[in-house]
Structures are given as structure tokens and as C-alpha cells.
Amino acid sequence: MDFKGKNILVTGGAGIGVGAGVREALHQSGARLILVDIDPAALAAAKKNYPDASCYQADIRSAQEVENLFRSLEIEFTAIHGLVNNAGVGLSKEAHIASEEEFDRLTSVNIKAVWMCSRHFVRLLLERGQSGHIVNIASVHAHATQAKFALYSTTKNAIKGLTMGMAVELGKHNIRVNAVGPGYVHAEQNFDLIRTWTDDPEGWVEKYRKYHQVIERLIDPIDVGHVVAFLLSEEARAVTGQLIYVDNGATSLLFNRDFTE
Ligand SMILES: NC(=O)c1ccc[n+]([C@@H]2O[C@H](COP(=O)([O-])OP(=O)(O)OC[C@H]3O[C@@H](n4cnc5c(N)ncnc54)[C@H](O)[C@@H]3O)[C@@H](O)[C@H]2O)c1
């Protein structure tokens, strides 16, 4: 895949999990990175490793900040060829226990911000008569879920619908919209979340790797990044409206493998 001369915008682009894999895969393919993140320290760290990247600090939950961001991007770039809606947050709490604030925080990042960034991106493309493509980061929780993840699963199923619907609406403009659904992607930050359902996060990850995936290795962030890059590329010109799982086969298992092997 060759992204030389292509500008790709990644939200949550300063992340150390999936965001890092998306960033690295696109960089390896020659893309010029446009990284947007709420966290200035993380952006500064990303800029050190990717000095050519353009970094923007914004809280994409805010309609005003998203508008300001796209106003700056419009001045800075004559074309933006791709948008990766990666920024997302988690919540490990039963739906009937969660507070209104928690619901709003989750949905504002995982759904509303994705829609707001996508609509500004599409409007810019249409105004300029350009083509570009969107990849949304969903999750295996769009396929099936676990206790304490009803609300997170809700947001990722919303992404599935938004992906499909926008693909239908935008095909006539040669704008493709797809999603990638990662399984468990290993990053240190996940241990805090896993601690909400087990006292032994390392042990849980090891069991997940061995028994709840078809391929017995942990998913590296760049495994997700490569599929994102493919979906943004011309090689995927016939693919739109799809949610592709990058999950080491987890969504194909009916039972944990310790039951059956
Ligand atoms: N890590 C996993 O195992 C996993 C699995 C399935 C899906 N996902 C999805 O992948 C995406 C990335 O998750 P991750 O955990 O790998 O994180 P990540 O390491 O890619 O970091 C996400 C980034 O988003 C930024 N962000 C959060 N809220 C923001 C806001 N309001 N405005 C701007 N930036 C904001 C954070 O500062 C962070 O740098 C999310 O959509 C998540 O739901 C992750």
C-alpha cells in the first residue's frame, strides 16, 4: 500500500493502543499523519517519534472544537485523503448501575464525536469535489459482549450502523466508509480495565490468548493498523459498509477452546 502524498487524519492519534498501531502502519505506508488528541502530553510524545506529523489538540466531544479543528485543517491542507475515527473510551459497569454522566461521557466520545468528525470531513470533501475514505474503530463488542459492557457494546453497535448507513449515502461520491472491530489488543493501559472483573489481569490475558482466540497470540496494535491502511487504500476500492474483525478468530468461537480441545 502506498500512501505517499496522502494526508490521513487519526483521532485519538496519540494513543498507545490501537491508535499507535494505526499511526505506525500508515507511517510505514508513507502517509503524512494528522494526529488529533485531547491529551497534550501524549501528542508531544507522538510528535517526538513522528516529527513530520501535524498534531492538533482538541476535545472532539465538543461541536465547537471539532468545527475549529476542521477550519484549521482546511487552511493547512489542500486535501485530506482519509479519516480514522479511533478515539474511544471504555466503561466497565452494568447498565443499570451506570450514571447519566458515565452514559454521556461514553456516548459523546464513542458515537457523537465519530459522527461530528465524519460529517465535517465529508462536507470538506464534497465542497472541494474530492474523494476520501473513512475507517471507524468498532470492537468485537459489536458482535457479542460480556457483563458490564452493555453500554460499551451499545456504542460499538451504533458505529456499525453509522458505518453501514454512511457507506450507503456516500457511495455515489466515491467516499467509502468501513469499520474495523479489534479483539483484545494488548497495551499496558488495559490492565486497569481488566482489574474491574478480575484480581489477576495478567492471568486473564493469558487465558484469553490461549482459550478465547483461534490464533494463540496476542493482537498487536499494528495488526489493526494494517487492516485500517488496507481499507483506506485503493486496493479496497470495492469494499464499503463493512465491519471487519481483527480478533484472532475470537468472534468465530462458539465455546471457549478449553471446553472443546
Ligand atoms: N485496546 C483494545 O483492546 C481495543 C479493543 C477493541 C476496540 N478498541 C477501540 O479502539 C479505539 C482505541 O482504543 P485504545 O484503548 O486502544 O486507545 P488508544 O491507545 O488508541 O488511545 C485513544 C486516544 O483517544 C484519545 N481521546 C479520548 N477521548 C478523546 C476526546 N474526547 N477527544 C480527543 N481525543 C480523545 C485519548 O487521549 C487517547 O490518546 C477505541 O475506539 C476503542 O474502543 C480498543
PDBQT file of the ligand as one rigid body, heavy atoms in Angstrom, charges set to zero:
ROOT
HETATM    1  N1  LIG A 301      -7.403  -1.635  23.035  1.00  0.00    +0.000 N 
HETATM    2  C1  LIG A 301      -8.279  -2.581  22.797  1.00  0.00    +0.000 C 
HETATM    3  O1  LIG A 301      -8.137  -3.740  23.231  1.00  0.00    +0.000 OA
HETATM    4  C2  LIG A 301      -9.488  -2.280  21.943  1.00  0.00    +0.000 A 
HETATM    5  C3  LIG A 301     -10.298  -3.332  21.534  1.00  0.00    +0.000 A 
HETATM    6  C4  LIG A 301     -11.399  -3.065  20.742  1.00  0.00    +0.000 A 
HETATM    7  C5  LIG A 301     -11.675  -1.770  20.352  1.00  0.00    +0.000 A 
HETATM    8  N2  LIG A 301     -10.883  -0.752  20.763  1.00  0.00    +0.000 N 
HETATM    9  C6  LIG A 301     -11.213   0.603  20.299  1.00  0.00    +0.000 C 
HETATM   10  O2  LIG A 301     -10.033   1.149  19.736  1.00  0.00    +0.000 OA
HETATM   11  C7  LIG A 301     -10.031   2.568  19.907  1.00  0.00    +0.000 C 
HETATM   12  C8  LIG A 301      -8.749   2.978  20.619  1.00  0.00    +0.000 C 
HETATM   13  O3  LIG A 301      -8.754   2.438  21.941  1.00  0.00    +0.000 OA
HETATM   14  P1  LIG A 301      -7.436   2.157  22.772  1.00  0.00    +0.000 P 
HETATM   15  O4  LIG A 301      -7.902   1.717  24.101  1.00  0.00    +0.000 OA
HETATM   16  O5  LIG A 301      -6.520   1.269  22.039  1.00  0.00    +0.000 OA
HETATM   17  O6  LIG A 301      -6.850   3.600  22.954  1.00  0.00    +0.000 OA
HETATM   18  P2  LIG A 301      -5.629   4.356  22.252  1.00  0.00    +0.000 P 
HETATM   19  O7  LIG A 301      -4.367   3.962  22.920  1.00  0.00    +0.000 OA
HETATM   20  O8  LIG A 301      -5.715   4.286  20.788  1.00  0.00    +0.000 OA
HETATM   21  O9  LIG A 301      -5.940   5.850  22.747  1.00  0.00    +0.000 OA
HETATM   22  C9  LIG A 301      -7.113   6.529  22.460  1.00  0.00    +0.000 C 
HETATM   23  C10 LIG A 301      -6.798   8.010  22.414  1.00  0.00    +0.000 C 
HETATM   24  O10 LIG A 301      -8.031   8.719  22.317  1.00  0.00    +0.000 OA
HETATM   25  C11 LIG A 301      -7.840   9.943  22.971  1.00  0.00    +0.000 C 
HETATM   26  N3  LIG A 301      -9.140  10.538  23.315  1.00  0.00    +0.000 N 
HETATM   27  C12 LIG A 301     -10.029  10.102  24.243  1.00  0.00    +0.000 A 
HETATM   28  N4  LIG A 301     -11.062  10.950  24.326  1.00  0.00    +0.000 NA
HETATM   29  C13 LIG A 301     -10.825  11.945  23.436  1.00  0.00    +0.000 A 
HETATM   30  C14 LIG A 301     -11.518  13.128  23.105  1.00  0.00    +0.000 A 
HETATM   31  N5  LIG A 301     -12.662  13.468  23.711  1.00  0.00    +0.000 N 
HETATM   32  N6  LIG A 301     -11.002  13.930  22.155  1.00  0.00    +0.000 NA
HETATM   33  C15 LIG A 301      -9.819  13.613  21.533  1.00  0.00    +0.000 A 
HETATM   34  N7  LIG A 301      -9.112  12.511  21.828  1.00  0.00    +0.000 NA
HETATM   35  C16 LIG A 301      -9.609  11.682  22.789  1.00  0.00    +0.000 A 
HETATM   36  C17 LIG A 301      -7.020   9.590  24.215  1.00  0.00    +0.000 C 
HETATM   37  O11 LIG A 301      -6.363  10.705  24.766  1.00  0.00    +0.000 OA
HETATM   38  C18 LIG A 301      -6.069   8.525  23.672  1.00  0.00    +0.000 C 
HETATM   39  O12 LIG A 301      -4.815   9.078  23.308  1.00  0.00    +0.000 OA
HETATM   40  C19 LIG A 301     -11.292   2.905  20.714  1.00  0.00    +0.000 C 
HETATM   41  O13 LIG A 301     -12.315   3.279  19.821  1.00  0.00    +0.000 OA
HETATM   42  C20 LIG A 301     -11.624   1.581  21.389  1.00  0.00    +0.000 C 
HETATM   43  O14 LIG A 301     -12.988   1.479  21.702  1.00  0.00    +0.000 OA
HETATM   44  C21 LIG A 301      -9.790  -0.976  21.549  1.00  0.00    +0.000 A 
ENDROOT
TORSDOF 0
